[in-house]
Amino acid sequence: MERLDKFLCSLGLATRSQVKNILKAGRVTVDGVPEGDGSRKIDPLSQDIALDGESLCKVDRVVLMLNKPEGYVTATEDARERTVMELIPKEYAHRKLRPVGRLDKATEGLLLFTDDGDLLHRLISPKKEVAKIYYARHEGTAGAEDVAAFRAGLTLADGTRCLPAELEPLGPGESRITLREGKYHQVRRMMASRGMHVNYLERQQEGELTLGNLQRGQVRLLTEEEVASLEGK
Ligand code: URA
């Protein structure tokens, strides 16, 4: 966050006193609303700052990470359920953000959003799919045969074939699962196919990205380096 007057000066369009006059004249808007107070704290990465209706923000896309709590569906709209969009702070409302892939209503953890359609498609393309790491609590305990079955590529109850995946038993009723694809309810269905009903599921990592200290329900912007790492650059 930085002061609006400082941001305007930093663009080199006007001197400090000219900036004062520009603000006074109501020529600057923040997310479409005229703003005359230069001391107002703004975030040029997530907010749209415009002069005479012309956007001054160089950021052409936004990529956000949410630590999703359970109880929200991954959808942009839903008539009955709370959606993950309700967890996106208002300052991003002018961005046409969409979730990158999906987490079930009951699943918690790492969920990305972007307003860059090309990036969205690259990230969810089966050819490019990055490793996604899940922590599961489940019935039963995973053993060597389950690990081997995951590694070989499971066939689900309805005949769906899964790519080879990693299952790492962490202890009784706890496992870490690494997938490189994202089929509907995939972890739950894979575990169920081995007789282990999942009671709790959290996505902890995508590629190199981890939740770090992002609290449940909180959102943060990704850096360009983090986005490049997701794209394998
Ligand atoms: N697999 C699932 O079963 N659910 C999720 O939300 C993600 C992966």
py3Dmol code that shows the C-alpha trace and the ligand (Angstrom):
import py3Dmol

protein = """\
ATOM      1  CA  MET A   1       0.000   0.000   0.000  1.00  0.00           C
ATOM      2  CA  GLU A   2       1.239   3.505  -0.755  1.00  0.00           C
ATOM      3  CA  ARG A   3      -0.076   7.070  -0.706  1.00  0.00           C
ATOM      4  CA  LEU A   4      -2.088   8.061  -3.756  1.00  0.00           C
ATOM      5  CA  ASP A   5      -0.156  11.344  -4.236  1.00  0.00           C
ATOM      6  CA  LYS A   6       3.180   9.521  -4.011  1.00  0.00           C
ATOM      7  CA  PHE A   7       2.033   6.956  -6.549  1.00  0.00           C
ATOM      8  CA  LEU A   8       0.923   9.697  -8.964  1.00  0.00           C
ATOM      9  CA  CYS A   9       4.253  11.525  -8.559  1.00  0.00           C
ATOM     10  CA  SER A  10       6.200   8.307  -9.093  1.00  0.00           C
ATOM     11  CA  LEU A  11       4.699   8.018 -12.588  1.00  0.00           C
ATOM     12  CA  GLY A  12       6.526  11.224 -13.538  1.00  0.00           C
ATOM     13  CA  LEU A  13       3.392  12.756 -15.092  1.00  0.00           C
ATOM     14  CA  ALA A  14       3.265  15.745 -12.806  1.00  0.00           C
ATOM     15  CA  THR A  15       5.094  17.518  -9.999  1.00  0.00           C
ATOM     16  CA  ARG A  16       3.919  17.300  -6.384  1.00  0.00           C
ATOM     17  CA  SER A  17       2.008  20.578  -6.590  1.00  0.00           C
ATOM     18  CA  GLN A  18       0.462  19.675  -9.950  1.00  0.00           C
ATOM     19  CA  VAL A  19      -0.627  16.362  -8.437  1.00  0.00           C
ATOM     20  CA  LYS A  20      -2.341  18.280  -5.618  1.00  0.00           C
ATOM     21  CA  ASN A  21      -4.319  20.309  -8.173  1.00  0.00           C
ATOM     22  CA  ILE A  22      -5.179  17.277 -10.253  1.00  0.00           C
ATOM     23  CA  LEU A  23      -6.553  15.556  -7.146  1.00  0.00           C
ATOM     24  CA  LYS A  24      -8.435  18.681  -6.072  1.00  0.00           C
ATOM     25  CA  ALA A  25     -10.040  18.916  -9.507  1.00  0.00           C
ATOM     26  CA  GLY A  26     -11.488  15.402  -9.070  1.00  0.00           C
ATOM     27  CA  ARG A  27      -9.657  14.046 -12.112  1.00  0.00           C
ATOM     28  CA  VAL A  28      -8.381  10.934 -10.331  1.00  0.00           C
ATOM     29  CA  THR A  29     -10.499   7.879  -9.581  1.00  0.00           C
ATOM     30  CA  VAL A  30      -9.777   4.817  -7.449  1.00  0.00           C
ATOM     31  CA  ASP A  31     -11.751   1.805  -8.655  1.00  0.00           C
ATOM     32  CA  GLY A  32     -14.012   4.182 -10.547  1.00  0.00           C
ATOM     33  CA  VAL A  33     -14.756   6.486  -7.593  1.00  0.00           C
ATOM     34  CA  PRO A  34     -13.333  10.067  -7.651  1.00  0.00           C
ATOM     35  CA  GLU A  35     -10.676  10.545  -4.962  1.00  0.00           C
ATOM     36  CA  GLY A  36      -9.300  13.941  -3.922  1.00  0.00           C
ATOM     37  CA  ASP A  37      -7.358  12.871  -0.840  1.00  0.00           C
ATOM     38  CA  GLY A  38      -3.675  12.381  -1.699  1.00  0.00           C
ATOM     39  CA  SER A  39      -2.968  10.699   1.635  1.00  0.00           C
ATOM     40  CA  ARG A  40      -5.360   7.859   0.762  1.00  0.00           C
ATOM     41  CA  LYS A  41      -3.518   4.509   0.866  1.00  0.00           C
ATOM     42  CA  ILE A  42      -3.847   2.590  -2.390  1.00  0.00           C
ATOM     43  CA  ASP A  43      -2.514  -0.630  -3.864  1.00  0.00           C
ATOM     44  CA  PRO A  44      -1.705  -0.090  -7.557  1.00  0.00           C
ATOM     45  CA  LEU A  45      -1.329  -3.868  -7.985  1.00  0.00           C
ATOM     46  CA  SER A  46      -4.917  -4.616  -7.118  1.00  0.00           C
ATOM     47  CA  GLN A  47      -6.739  -1.288  -7.542  1.00  0.00           C
ATOM     48  CA  ASP A  48      -7.540   0.611 -10.693  1.00  0.00           C
ATOM     49  CA  ILE A  49      -6.168   4.156 -10.460  1.00  0.00           C
ATOM     50  CA  ALA A  50      -7.237   6.370 -13.375  1.00  0.00           C
ATOM     51  CA  LEU A  51      -6.544   9.951 -14.478  1.00  0.00           C
ATOM     52  CA  ASP A  52      -9.244  11.541 -16.659  1.00  0.00           C
ATOM     53  CA  GLY A  53     -10.695   8.060 -17.119  1.00  0.00           C
ATOM     54  CA  GLU A  54      -7.402   6.564 -18.346  1.00  0.00           C
ATOM     55  CA  SER A  55      -6.004   3.693 -16.267  1.00  0.00           C
ATOM     56  CA  LEU A  56      -2.552   4.369 -14.814  1.00  0.00           C
ATOM     57  CA  CYS A  57      -1.946   0.887 -13.532  1.00  0.00           C
ATOM     58  CA  LYS A  58       0.629  -1.071 -15.456  1.00  0.00           C
ATOM     59  CA  VAL A  59      -0.478  -4.342 -13.975  1.00  0.00           C
ATOM     60  CA  ASP A  60      -2.179  -6.203 -16.779  1.00  0.00           C
ATOM     61  CA  ARG A  61      -3.082  -9.259 -14.775  1.00  0.00           C
ATOM     62  CA  VAL A  62      -3.614 -10.424 -11.237  1.00  0.00           C
ATOM     63  CA  VAL A  63      -2.907 -13.878  -9.792  1.00  0.00           C
ATOM     64  CA  LEU A  64      -4.123 -14.499  -6.254  1.00  0.00           C
ATOM     65  CA  MET A  65      -3.708 -17.332  -3.793  1.00  0.00           C
ATOM     66  CA  LEU A  66      -6.544 -18.125  -1.393  1.00  0.00           C
ATOM     67  CA  ASN A  67      -6.296 -20.410   1.617  1.00  0.00           C
ATOM     68  CA  LYS A  68      -9.793 -21.799   1.153  1.00  0.00           C
ATOM     69  CA  PRO A  69     -11.839 -22.749   4.209  1.00  0.00           C
ATOM     70  CA  GLU A  70     -14.320 -25.613   4.016  1.00  0.00           C
ATOM     71  CA  GLY A  71     -17.945 -24.730   3.227  1.00  0.00           C
ATOM     72  CA  TYR A  72     -17.398 -22.695   0.023  1.00  0.00           C
ATOM     73  CA  VAL A  73     -18.008 -24.017  -3.481  1.00  0.00           C
ATOM     74  CA  THR A  74     -15.528 -23.253  -6.265  1.00  0.00           C
ATOM     75  CA  ALA A  75     -17.791 -21.347  -8.639  1.00  0.00           C
ATOM     76  CA  THR A  76     -18.195 -17.738  -9.718  1.00  0.00           C
ATOM     77  CA  GLU A  77     -21.933 -17.871  -8.826  1.00  0.00           C
ATOM     78  CA  ASP A  78     -24.228 -20.276  -7.050  1.00  0.00           C
ATOM     79  CA  ALA A  79     -27.892 -19.850  -6.189  1.00  0.00           C
ATOM     80  CA  ARG A  80     -27.712 -21.730  -2.861  1.00  0.00           C
ATOM     81  CA  GLU A  81     -24.121 -22.096  -1.691  1.00  0.00           C
ATOM     82  CA  ARG A  82     -21.476 -19.636  -0.548  1.00  0.00           C
ATOM     83  CA  THR A  83     -18.828 -19.323  -3.272  1.00  0.00           C
ATOM     84  CA  VAL A  84     -15.077 -18.780  -3.044  1.00  0.00           C
ATOM     85  CA  MET A  85     -15.620 -15.405  -4.774  1.00  0.00           C
ATOM     86  CA  GLU A  86     -17.069 -14.101  -1.490  1.00  0.00           C
ATOM     87  CA  LEU A  87     -13.591 -14.477   0.027  1.00  0.00           C
ATOM     88  CA  ILE A  88     -11.927 -12.217  -2.549  1.00  0.00           C
ATOM     89  CA  PRO A  89     -11.373  -8.711  -1.119  1.00  0.00           C
ATOM     90  CA  LYS A  90     -13.480  -5.916  -2.639  1.00  0.00           C
ATOM     91  CA  GLU A  91     -10.468  -4.122  -4.117  1.00  0.00           C
ATOM     92  CA  TYR A  92     -10.271  -6.891  -6.745  1.00  0.00           C
ATOM     93  CA  ALA A  93     -13.951  -6.561  -7.673  1.00  0.00           C
ATOM     94  CA  HIS A  94     -13.145  -4.715 -10.914  1.00  0.00           C
ATOM     95  CA  ARG A  95     -10.915  -7.635 -12.005  1.00  0.00           C
ATOM     96  CA  LYS A  96     -12.689 -10.512 -13.717  1.00  0.00           C
ATOM     97  CA  LEU A  97     -11.080 -13.128 -11.521  1.00  0.00           C
ATOM     98  CA  ARG A  98     -11.787 -16.816 -12.024  1.00  0.00           C
ATOM     99  CA  PRO A  99     -10.632 -19.802  -9.975  1.00  0.00           C
ATOM    100  CA  VAL A 100      -7.815 -21.874 -11.486  1.00  0.00           C
ATOM    101  CA  GLY A 101      -9.204 -25.402 -11.257  1.00  0.00           C
ATOM    102  CA  ARG A 102     -11.400 -26.309  -8.310  1.00  0.00           C
ATOM    103  CA  LEU A 103     -11.526 -27.552  -4.755  1.00  0.00           C
ATOM    104  CA  ASP A 104     -14.597 -29.345  -3.398  1.00  0.00           C
ATOM    105  CA  LYS A 105     -16.860 -27.572  -0.936  1.00  0.00           C
ATOM    106  CA  ALA A 106     -15.388 -29.594   1.950  1.00  0.00           C
ATOM    107  CA  THR A 107     -11.740 -29.274   0.824  1.00  0.00           C
ATOM    108  CA  GLU A 108      -9.486 -26.612   2.298  1.00  0.00           C
ATOM    109  CA  GLY A 109      -6.230 -25.040   1.182  1.00  0.00           C
ATOM    110  CA  LEU A 110      -4.477 -23.571  -1.800  1.00  0.00           C
ATOM    111  CA  LEU A 111      -6.666 -22.203  -4.591  1.00  0.00           C
ATOM    112  CA  LEU A 112      -5.453 -19.775  -7.251  1.00  0.00           C
ATOM    113  CA  PHE A 113      -7.417 -17.108  -9.114  1.00  0.00           C
ATOM    114  CA  THR A 114      -6.510 -15.063 -12.165  1.00  0.00           C
ATOM    115  CA  ASP A 115      -8.055 -12.592 -14.585  1.00  0.00           C
ATOM    116  CA  ASP A 116      -5.650 -13.673 -17.347  1.00  0.00           C
ATOM    117  CA  GLY A 117      -7.590 -16.120 -19.534  1.00  0.00           C
ATOM    118  CA  ASP A 118      -4.493 -17.367 -21.380  1.00  0.00           C
ATOM    119  CA  LEU A 119      -2.677 -18.052 -18.118  1.00  0.00           C
ATOM    120  CA  LEU A 120      -5.756 -19.799 -16.732  1.00  0.00           C
ATOM    121  CA  HIS A 121      -5.854 -22.150 -19.708  1.00  0.00           C
ATOM    122  CA  ARG A 122      -2.118 -22.797 -19.579  1.00  0.00           C
ATOM    123  CA  LEU A 123      -2.322 -23.666 -15.868  1.00  0.00           C
ATOM    124  CA  ILE A 124      -5.206 -26.094 -16.219  1.00  0.00           C
ATOM    125  CA  SER A 125      -4.012 -27.671 -19.474  1.00  0.00           C
ATOM    126  CA  PRO A 126      -3.441 -31.421 -18.904  1.00  0.00           C
ATOM    127  CA  LYS A 127      -0.080 -31.136 -20.703  1.00  0.00           C
ATOM    128  CA  LYS A 128       1.156 -28.454 -18.322  1.00  0.00           C
ATOM    129  CA  GLU A 129      -0.474 -29.578 -15.117  1.00  0.00           C
ATOM    130  CA  VAL A 130       1.869 -28.956 -12.171  1.00  0.00           C
ATOM    131  CA  ALA A 131       2.131 -31.305  -9.198  1.00  0.00           C
ATOM    132  CA  LYS A 132      -0.542 -30.707  -6.578  1.00  0.00           C
ATOM    133  CA  ILE A 133       0.104 -31.974  -3.073  1.00  0.00           C
ATOM    134  CA  TYR A 134      -2.741 -32.881  -0.705  1.00  0.00           C
ATOM    135  CA  TYR A 135      -2.865 -33.851   2.943  1.00  0.00           C
ATOM    136  CA  ALA A 136      -5.669 -36.324   3.744  1.00  0.00           C
ATOM    137  CA  ARG A 137      -7.085 -37.814   6.924  1.00  0.00           C
ATOM    138  CA  HIS A 138      -8.933 -40.998   6.108  1.00  0.00           C
ATOM    139  CA  GLU A 139     -10.278 -44.284   7.312  1.00  0.00           C
ATOM    140  CA  GLY A 140      -7.798 -47.167   7.409  1.00  0.00           C
ATOM    141  CA  THR A 141      -4.064 -46.888   6.924  1.00  0.00           C
ATOM    142  CA  ALA A 142      -2.253 -46.746   3.588  1.00  0.00           C
ATOM    143  CA  GLY A 143       0.202 -49.584   2.983  1.00  0.00           C
ATOM    144  CA  ALA A 144       2.778 -50.661   0.426  1.00  0.00           C
ATOM    145  CA  GLU A 145       0.142 -52.134  -1.903  1.00  0.00           C
ATOM    146  CA  ASP A 146      -1.783 -48.859  -1.971  1.00  0.00           C
ATOM    147  CA  VAL A 147       1.435 -46.956  -2.704  1.00  0.00           C
ATOM    148  CA  ALA A 148       2.195 -49.319  -5.597  1.00  0.00           C
ATOM    149  CA  ALA A 149      -1.368 -49.055  -6.957  1.00  0.00           C
ATOM    150  CA  PHE A 150      -1.166 -45.230  -6.965  1.00  0.00           C
ATOM    151  CA  ARG A 151       2.239 -45.378  -8.660  1.00  0.00           C
ATOM    152  CA  ALA A 152       0.944 -47.715 -11.374  1.00  0.00           C
ATOM    153  CA  GLY A 153      -2.097 -45.498 -12.119  1.00  0.00           C
ATOM    154  CA  LEU A 154      -5.439 -46.336 -10.534  1.00  0.00           C
ATOM    155  CA  THR A 155      -8.664 -47.202 -12.297  1.00  0.00           C
ATOM    156  CA  LEU A 156     -11.654 -45.719 -10.443  1.00  0.00           C
ATOM    157  CA  ALA A 157     -14.978 -47.465  -9.781  1.00  0.00           C
ATOM    158  CA  ASP A 158     -16.553 -45.932 -12.935  1.00  0.00           C
ATOM    159  CA  GLY A 159     -13.628 -47.044 -15.130  1.00  0.00           C
ATOM    160  CA  THR A 160     -11.828 -43.645 -15.136  1.00  0.00           C
ATOM    161  CA  ARG A 161      -8.073 -44.172 -15.507  1.00  0.00           C
ATOM    162  CA  CYS A 162      -5.766 -41.968 -13.449  1.00  0.00           C
ATOM    163  CA  LEU A 163      -2.205 -40.974 -14.234  1.00  0.00           C
ATOM    164  CA  PRO A 164       0.490 -42.407 -11.964  1.00  0.00           C
ATOM    165  CA  ALA A 165       0.382 -40.581  -8.622  1.00  0.00           C
ATOM    166  CA  GLU A 166       2.281 -40.611  -5.349  1.00  0.00           C
ATOM    167  CA  LEU A 167       0.805 -41.820  -2.089  1.00  0.00           C
ATOM    168  CA  GLU A 168       2.916 -41.283   1.001  1.00  0.00           C
ATOM    169  CA  PRO A 169       1.556 -42.828   4.218  1.00  0.00           C
ATOM    170  CA  LEU A 170       2.195 -40.416   7.105  1.00  0.00           C
ATOM    171  CA  GLY A 171       0.840 -42.632   9.881  1.00  0.00           C
ATOM    172  CA  PRO A 172      -2.432 -44.328  10.815  1.00  0.00           C
ATOM    173  CA  GLY A 173      -5.238 -42.645   8.840  1.00  0.00           C
ATOM    174  CA  GLU A 174      -3.025 -39.906   7.375  1.00  0.00           C
ATOM    175  CA  SER A 175      -1.424 -39.610   3.934  1.00  0.00           C
ATOM    176  CA  ARG A 176       0.135 -37.163   1.515  1.00  0.00           C
ATOM    177  CA  ILE A 177      -0.990 -37.493  -2.108  1.00  0.00           C
ATOM    178  CA  THR A 178       0.655 -35.911  -5.159  1.00  0.00           C
ATOM    179  CA  LEU A 179      -1.329 -35.639  -8.417  1.00  0.00           C
ATOM    180  CA  ARG A 180      -0.555 -34.147 -11.825  1.00  0.00           C
ATOM    181  CA  GLU A 181      -4.146 -33.938 -13.018  1.00  0.00           C
ATOM    182  CA  GLY A 182      -7.427 -32.669 -11.610  1.00  0.00           C
ATOM    183  CA  LYS A 183     -10.405 -34.921 -12.181  1.00  0.00           C
ATOM    184  CA  TYR A 184     -13.669 -34.465 -10.292  1.00  0.00           C
ATOM    185  CA  HIS A 185     -13.258 -35.467  -6.588  1.00  0.00           C
ATOM    186  CA  GLN A 186     -10.071 -37.161  -7.632  1.00  0.00           C
ATOM    187  CA  VAL A 187      -8.270 -37.658  -4.319  1.00  0.00           C
ATOM    188  CA  ARG A 188     -11.438 -38.769  -2.553  1.00  0.00           C
ATOM    189  CA  ARG A 189     -12.278 -41.221  -5.350  1.00  0.00           C
ATOM    190  CA  MET A 190      -8.715 -42.575  -5.572  1.00  0.00           C
ATOM    191  CA  MET A 191      -8.562 -43.174  -1.844  1.00  0.00           C
ATOM    192  CA  ALA A 192     -12.077 -44.698  -1.847  1.00  0.00           C
ATOM    193  CA  SER A 193     -10.980 -47.117  -4.590  1.00  0.00           C
ATOM    194  CA  ARG A 194      -8.442 -48.453  -2.064  1.00  0.00           C
ATOM    195  CA  GLY A 195     -11.058 -48.655   0.717  1.00  0.00           C
ATOM    196  CA  MET A 196      -9.934 -45.474   2.502  1.00  0.00           C
ATOM    197  CA  HIS A 197     -12.771 -42.970   2.878  1.00  0.00           C
ATOM    198  CA  VAL A 198     -11.376 -39.403   3.161  1.00  0.00           C
ATOM    199  CA  ASN A 199     -12.688 -37.381   6.119  1.00  0.00           C
ATOM    200  CA  TYR A 200     -10.524 -34.302   5.686  1.00  0.00           C
ATOM    201  CA  LEU A 201      -8.627 -32.923   2.674  1.00  0.00           C
ATOM    202  CA  GLU A 202      -6.322 -29.951   2.287  1.00  0.00           C
ATOM    203  CA  ARG A 203      -4.342 -28.861  -0.781  1.00  0.00           C
ATOM    204  CA  GLN A 204      -0.982 -27.760   0.563  1.00  0.00           C
ATOM    205  CA  GLN A 205       1.096 -27.129  -2.539  1.00  0.00           C
ATOM    206  CA  GLU A 206       0.944 -26.443  -6.291  1.00  0.00           C
ATOM    207  CA  GLY A 207       4.303 -26.736  -8.045  1.00  0.00           C
ATOM    208  CA  GLU A 208       6.704 -24.754  -5.867  1.00  0.00           C
ATOM    209  CA  LEU A 209       3.922 -22.699  -4.265  1.00  0.00           C
ATOM    210  CA  THR A 210       2.964 -23.458  -0.672  1.00  0.00           C
ATOM    211  CA  LEU A 211       0.431 -21.831   1.638  1.00  0.00           C
ATOM    212  CA  GLY A 212       3.291 -20.505   3.811  1.00  0.00           C
ATOM    213  CA  ASN A 213       1.797 -18.499   6.644  1.00  0.00           C
ATOM    214  CA  LEU A 214      -1.325 -17.473   4.718  1.00  0.00           C
ATOM    215  CA  GLN A 215      -4.189 -17.918   7.179  1.00  0.00           C
ATOM    216  CA  ARG A 216      -7.376 -19.828   6.349  1.00  0.00           C
ATOM    217  CA  GLY A 217      -9.776 -17.500   4.474  1.00  0.00           C
ATOM    218  CA  GLN A 218      -6.969 -15.062   3.561  1.00  0.00           C
ATOM    219  CA  VAL A 219      -5.795 -14.011   0.096  1.00  0.00           C
ATOM    220  CA  ARG A 220      -2.452 -12.767  -1.214  1.00  0.00           C
ATOM    221  CA  LEU A 221      -1.073 -11.656  -4.579  1.00  0.00           C
ATOM    222  CA  LEU A 222       1.486 -13.853  -6.286  1.00  0.00           C
ATOM    223  CA  THR A 223       4.684 -12.251  -7.543  1.00  0.00           C
ATOM    224  CA  GLU A 224       5.605 -12.530 -11.234  1.00  0.00           C
ATOM    225  CA  GLU A 225       8.419 -14.928 -10.175  1.00  0.00           C
ATOM    226  CA  GLU A 226       5.892 -17.193  -8.485  1.00  0.00           C
ATOM    227  CA  VAL A 227       3.657 -17.146 -11.566  1.00  0.00           C
ATOM    228  CA  ALA A 228       6.658 -17.937 -13.797  1.00  0.00           C
ATOM    229  CA  SER A 229       7.546 -20.883 -11.528  1.00  0.00           C
ATOM    230  CA  LEU A 230       4.007 -22.267 -11.992  1.00  0.00           C
ATOM    231  CA  GLU A 231       4.411 -22.028 -15.748  1.00  0.00           C
ATOM    232  CA  GLY A 232       7.725 -23.906 -15.514  1.00  0.00           C
ATOM    233  CA  LYS A 233       9.734 -20.877 -16.697  1.00  0.00           C
TER     234      LYS A 233
END
"""
ligand_1 = """\
8
URA
N -9.463 -34.091 -4.980
C -10.638 -34.121 -4.337
O -11.215 -35.182 -4.118
N -11.172 -32.961 -3.945
C -10.579 -31.772 -4.117
O -11.109 -30.743 -3.726
C -9.344 -31.758 -4.803
C -8.810 -32.939 -5.223
"""
view = py3Dmol.view(width=600, height=400)
view.addModel(protein, "pdb")
view.setStyle({"model": 0}, {"cartoon": {"style": "trace"}})
view.addModel(ligand_1, "xyz")
view.setStyle({"model": 1}, {"stick": {}})
view.zoomTo()
view.show()
